[in-house]
C-alpha cells in the first residue's frame, strides 16, 4: 500500500507539532516581587527567568562561600551569569534587607 504525499506530509506535521508541545504546567510565573539574592531559597531563585536548578545552586554556593551580595551586579560573579543574563534578571532581583 502506497501512502500519498499528503498523508506523509500530514503525519510529519503532526509529529513536528507534538515535538514542539510545551511541557506540562507551561512556563513558570515570574516572581511577584524582587527576589532578595541574600535571603532567597532554592525555590525562590527558581522563580527567576531562565534560572534552573544548576544556576540556583551556584548562586547559593557563591553566597555561602563569599558572603552576601553587596549589589545586584555582583551576581555576574556567579559562574554562568554574564551581562546578558544579568540584564534579563535585573528587574527581578534585589539585595535589600
C-alpha atoms as an extended CHARMM CRD file, in Angstrom:
* protein
*
        97  EXT
         1         1  UNK       CA              0.0000000000        0.0000000000        0.0000000000  PROA      1               0.0000000000
         2         2  UNK       CA              1.4090000000        3.3750000000       -1.0150000000  PROA      2               0.0000000000
         3         3  UNK       CA              0.7990000000        6.4600000000        1.0870000000  PROA      3               0.0000000000
         4         4  UNK       CA              0.1540000000        9.6870000000       -0.6810000000  PROA      4               0.0000000000
         5         5  UNK       CA              2.3860000000       12.6880000000       -0.3030000000  PROA      5               0.0000000000
         6         6  UNK       CA             -0.4380000000       14.4770000000        1.5100000000  PROA      6               0.0000000000
         7         7  UNK       CA             -0.7360000000       11.6960000000        4.0980000000  PROA      7               0.0000000000
         8         8  UNK       CA              3.0200000000       11.6070000000        4.6790000000  PROA      8               0.0000000000
         9         9  UNK       CA              3.1720000000       15.3870000000        4.9490000000  PROA      9               0.0000000000
        10        10  UNK       CA              0.2470000000       15.3860000000        7.3830000000  PROA      10              0.0000000000
        11        11  UNK       CA              1.9450000000       12.7520000000        9.5430000000  PROA      11              0.0000000000
        12        12  UNK       CA              5.1910000000       14.7450000000        9.5140000000  PROA      12              0.0000000000
        13        13  UNK       CA              3.3920000000       17.9630000000       10.5330000000  PROA      13              0.0000000000
        14        14  UNK       CA              1.6010000000       16.1320000000       13.3430000000  PROA      14              0.0000000000
        15        15  UNK       CA              4.8750000000       14.6520000000       14.6000000000  PROA      15              0.0000000000
        16        16  UNK       CA              6.5640000000       18.0430000000       14.4520000000  PROA      16              0.0000000000
        17        17  UNK       CA              3.6660000000       19.6180000000       16.3470000000  PROA      17              0.0000000000
        18        18  UNK       CA              3.9070000000       17.0100000000       19.0820000000  PROA      18              0.0000000000
        19        19  UNK       CA              7.6510000000       17.5650000000       19.3600000000  PROA      19              0.0000000000
        20        20  UNK       CA              7.0730000000       21.2920000000       19.9840000000  PROA      20              0.0000000000
        21        21  UNK       CA              4.2960000000       20.8250000000       22.5480000000  PROA      21              0.0000000000
        22        22  UNK       CA              5.1760000000       22.7270000000       25.7460000000  PROA      22              0.0000000000
        23        23  UNK       CA              5.8990000000       20.7560000000       28.8690000000  PROA      23              0.0000000000
        24        24  UNK       CA              3.0210000000       20.2060000000       31.2960000000  PROA      24              0.0000000000
        25        25  UNK       CA              2.4610000000       23.1720000000       33.5360000000  PROA      25              0.0000000000
        26        26  UNK       CA              3.6540000000       25.6500000000       30.9090000000  PROA      26              0.0000000000
        27        27  UNK       CA              6.1190000000       28.4230000000       31.6420000000  PROA      27              0.0000000000
        28        28  UNK       CA              6.8580000000       29.3170000000       35.2340000000  PROA      28              0.0000000000
        29        29  UNK       CA              5.2880000000       32.5190000000       36.5180000000  PROA      29              0.0000000000
        30        30  UNK       CA              7.6670000000       35.3880000000       37.2050000000  PROA      30              0.0000000000
        31        31  UNK       CA              8.1530000000       36.4510000000       40.8330000000  PROA      31              0.0000000000
        32        32  UNK       CA              5.5400000000       38.9000000000       42.1350000000  PROA      32              0.0000000000
        33        33  UNK       CA              8.2230000000       40.9680000000       43.8650000000  PROA      33              0.0000000000
        34        34  UNK       CA             12.0190000000       41.1270000000       43.5300000000  PROA      34              0.0000000000
        35        35  UNK       CA             13.8940000000       38.1250000000       44.8940000000  PROA      35              0.0000000000
        36        36  UNK       CA             16.4970000000       39.0260000000       47.5240000000  PROA      36              0.0000000000
        37        37  UNK       CA             19.7270000000       37.3100000000       46.4930000000  PROA      37              0.0000000000
        38        38  UNK       CA             20.9370000000       37.3160000000       50.1080000000  PROA      38              0.0000000000
        39        39  UNK       CA             17.9540000000       35.5160000000       51.6260000000  PROA      39              0.0000000000
        40        40  UNK       CA             16.4150000000       33.5880000000       48.7290000000  PROA      40              0.0000000000
        41        41  UNK       CA             15.8620000000       29.8700000000       48.9550000000  PROA      41              0.0000000000
        42        42  UNK       CA             16.4170000000       27.4830000000       46.0740000000  PROA      42              0.0000000000
        43        43  UNK       CA             12.6850000000       27.5700000000       45.3250000000  PROA      43              0.0000000000
        44        44  UNK       CA             12.6470000000       31.3770000000       45.2200000000  PROA      44              0.0000000000
        45        45  UNK       CA             15.6720000000       31.5020000000       42.9110000000  PROA      45              0.0000000000
        46        46  UNK       CA             13.9680000000       29.0600000000       40.5580000000  PROA      46              0.0000000000
        47        47  UNK       CA             11.2170000000       31.6560000000       40.0240000000  PROA      47              0.0000000000
        48        48  UNK       CA             13.7100000000       33.9110000000       38.2430000000  PROA      48              0.0000000000
        49        49  UNK       CA             13.5690000000       33.9010000000       34.4420000000  PROA      49              0.0000000000
        50        50  UNK       CA             15.8080000000       31.2490000000       32.8780000000  PROA      50              0.0000000000
        51        51  UNK       CA             17.3100000000       30.2090000000       36.2190000000  PROA      51              0.0000000000
        52        52  UNK       CA             17.3300000000       26.4400000000       36.5160000000  PROA      52              0.0000000000
        53        53  UNK       CA             18.4360000000       24.1720000000       39.3400000000  PROA      53              0.0000000000
        54        54  UNK       CA             22.1560000000       24.3280000000       38.4750000000  PROA      54              0.0000000000
        55        55  UNK       CA             22.2560000000       28.1130000000       38.3420000000  PROA      55              0.0000000000
        56        56  UNK       CA             20.2080000000       28.4200000000       41.5260000000  PROA      56              0.0000000000
        57        57  UNK       CA             22.6240000000       26.0440000000       43.2930000000  PROA      57              0.0000000000
        58        58  UNK       CA             25.5860000000       28.1070000000       42.0370000000  PROA      58              0.0000000000
        59        59  UNK       CA             24.0200000000       31.2940000000       43.4150000000  PROA      59              0.0000000000
        60        60  UNK       CA             23.5210000000       29.6520000000       46.8140000000  PROA      60              0.0000000000
        61        61  UNK       CA             27.0490000000       28.2150000000       46.8250000000  PROA      61              0.0000000000
        62        62  UNK       CA             28.5470000000       31.5690000000       45.8340000000  PROA      62              0.0000000000
        63        63  UNK       CA             26.6410000000       33.3200000000       48.6220000000  PROA      63              0.0000000000
        64        64  UNK       CA             27.7900000000       30.7460000000       51.1680000000  PROA      64              0.0000000000
        65        65  UNK       CA             31.4160000000       30.9550000000       50.0620000000  PROA      65              0.0000000000
        66        66  UNK       CA             31.7200000000       34.7230000000       49.5360000000  PROA      66              0.0000000000
        67        67  UNK       CA             29.0880000000       36.1820000000       51.8530000000  PROA      67              0.0000000000
        68        68  UNK       CA             26.1770000000       38.4170000000       50.9460000000  PROA      68              0.0000000000
        69        69  UNK       CA             25.8300000000       40.1310000000       47.6000000000  PROA      69              0.0000000000
        70        70  UNK       CA             26.5080000000       43.8500000000       48.0270000000  PROA      70              0.0000000000
        71        71  UNK       CA             24.7590000000       44.9480000000       44.8340000000  PROA      71              0.0000000000
        72        72  UNK       CA             22.6630000000       43.1430000000       42.2190000000  PROA      72              0.0000000000
        73        73  UNK       CA             25.5050000000       43.3390000000       39.6780000000  PROA      73              0.0000000000
        74        74  UNK       CA             27.5550000000       41.0010000000       41.8890000000  PROA      74              0.0000000000
        75        75  UNK       CA             25.5000000000       38.1100000000       40.5580000000  PROA      75              0.0000000000
        76        76  UNK       CA             27.6890000000       38.3100000000       37.4530000000  PROA      76              0.0000000000
        77        77  UNK       CA             30.4680000000       36.7910000000       39.5990000000  PROA      77              0.0000000000
        78        78  UNK       CA             28.4700000000       33.5400000000       39.6720000000  PROA      78              0.0000000000
        79        79  UNK       CA             29.6220000000       31.0770000000       37.0210000000  PROA      79              0.0000000000
        80        80  UNK       CA             27.2560000000       31.0670000000       34.0720000000  PROA      80              0.0000000000
        81        81  UNK       CA             25.7630000000       34.5060000000       34.6990000000  PROA      81              0.0000000000
        82        82  UNK       CA             27.1330000000       37.1790000000       32.4200000000  PROA      82              0.0000000000
        83        83  UNK       CA             25.9890000000       40.6440000000       31.4650000000  PROA      83              0.0000000000
        84        84  UNK       CA             23.2090000000       39.4050000000       29.1820000000  PROA      84              0.0000000000
        85        85  UNK       CA             21.7700000000       37.1560000000       31.8920000000  PROA      85              0.0000000000
        86        86  UNK       CA             22.1270000000       39.9220000000       34.4780000000  PROA      86              0.0000000000
        87        87  UNK       CA             20.1630000000       42.3530000000       32.2980000000  PROA      87              0.0000000000
        88        88  UNK       CA             17.3900000000       39.7620000000       31.9990000000  PROA      88              0.0000000000
        89        89  UNK       CA             17.3870000000       39.1980000000       35.7830000000  PROA      89              0.0000000000
        90        90  UNK       CA             17.8660000000       42.8000000000       36.9220000000  PROA      90              0.0000000000
        91        91  UNK       CA             14.1660000000       43.7220000000       37.2270000000  PROA      91              0.0000000000
        92        92  UNK       CA             13.5400000000       40.6470000000       39.3900000000  PROA      92              0.0000000000
        93        93  UNK       CA             16.4430000000       40.7260000000       41.8730000000  PROA      93              0.0000000000
        94        94  UNK       CA             17.4490000000       42.8330000000       44.8550000000  PROA      94              0.0000000000
        95        95  UNK       CA             19.9690000000       42.7170000000       47.7100000000  PROA      95              0.0000000000
        96        96  UNK       CA             17.9790000000       44.9650000000       50.0650000000  PROA      96              0.0000000000
        97        97  UNK       CA             17.0130000000       43.8550000000       53.5480000000  PROA      97              0.0000000000
